[in-house]
Amino acid sequence: MQPIRVTIRAADPATRREIESELDRLKGAEPEGAELLEDTGPRPAGLDPSATLILVALVGGIAGGAGKKLGETAMTWLIDKVKKLMKKRKSSVTIEVGKAEVTVDEHSKSEELAGKIIAALDT
């Protein structure tokens, strides 16, 4: 399975820096079967230069329902981590994956948002 490109947009630079720092800290602590990777590829044309890009790689060879469940687990984990930062900062960010775009704040339901993201990847 191809890594999932995740774009995180914060309204203010301090929140963006804190998210980037947290993502670096989380490398190696991912849920089983998932890994956070630096997105070293070219930035998509027209992307806000202040947006944070990260890749979520999933174990290869998993297809169908098992692959979808692993994707949901990894995205729920990532959204939970971002949500904790947003609670601390009393702020929100936008997470975009493919055609899906969700807003994460301290009241977000991580599993629900992850489900929306993974469902959009199927289309």
N, C-alpha and C positions, 0 to 999 in steps of 0.2 A: 504494500500500500504506500502510495506517495505521502510524504510528510504533509501535514496540514499547515498552510500558511495562515497565521493569525496576526491581524493588525489591531493594535490597541491605540486609541486616540484619547488623549486627555486634554482638557481645556487649558490647563496651566502647566508651565515647564516644571515646577516643583513636583507635581503629581507624576508627570512623565518620568522624571529622574528617579523617583521612588519606585515606580513600577519596574523600570529597567534594573535597578539595584536588586529588587526582590526576585526578579526572574533569574538574575545571575546567581543569587543565593540558593534558589530552588533547584538548580541543575544538580542532578544526582539524587534528588529526593522525590522524583516523579513516581506516580503509581506504576506498579508492575506492568510491563508491556509498552510503556510510553517513555519518551525521552524528549526533553527540550533541547533544541539545536539553534545555533546562531543562523539567521537568514542571511547568507553571504551572497545570494543572487542579486541581480539588478532590481532596484526598486521599481515597482509598477509606475508607469507614466501617470502623471497627475496626482500621485499620492502626496498628501501633506508631508512635508519634510520633517515635521516634528512627530510623526506617528512612529510607534514602536512596532517592529516586526519580529516575530519569533516563529519557529517551526516546531510543530508537535509531531514527532515521528512515532509511528506505531509499529509493533512487531510485524514483520512480513509474514506472508503466508496465511494470514487469518482473513477469511472471507465471510460474506453473508452476515447473519445475525451476530456471530461472535465478534467480527470486526467492528460492526456498528456499536455493540455494547462497549467494547474497549475504547472506541472513539468517544462515546458518551461519558465514560468514566474519566478519561483524560481531560475532556473539556470541563466536566463538572469540577474536577480538582483544580484546574487552572482558574475557573471563574470563582471558586471558593477563595482562593488565595488573593485574587484581585478584589473581591468583595470585602475581605478583612481590611485591606488597605483603604478602601473607600469609606468604610465605617470610621476608621481612625481619622481620615482627612475630611470627612463630611462632604464628599464630592461624588462624582460619577465619571465613568469613562464609557467609550463606545468600543465594543469588540466586534470586528468584522472578519468573517470567514466565508470566502466564496461570495455567494449571493445573500448570505444571512448577515444581519446587523442587529446587535442587541445592546442595550444600555445596562450597565452594571453599576449598582449603588448598594448601600448597606441593606436594603430591603429586598434585593433581588432573590429569586428562587433559582439557585444554581442548576439544579437538575432540569428544570423547565427550560432555561435558556440554553443549556447544553443540548437538549433534545431538539430545539429549534435549529441550532447550528448544524447538527449532524443530519437532520432531515433535509436541510437545504443542500448539503453535500451530495445527497442521493439524486438530486434533480439535475 
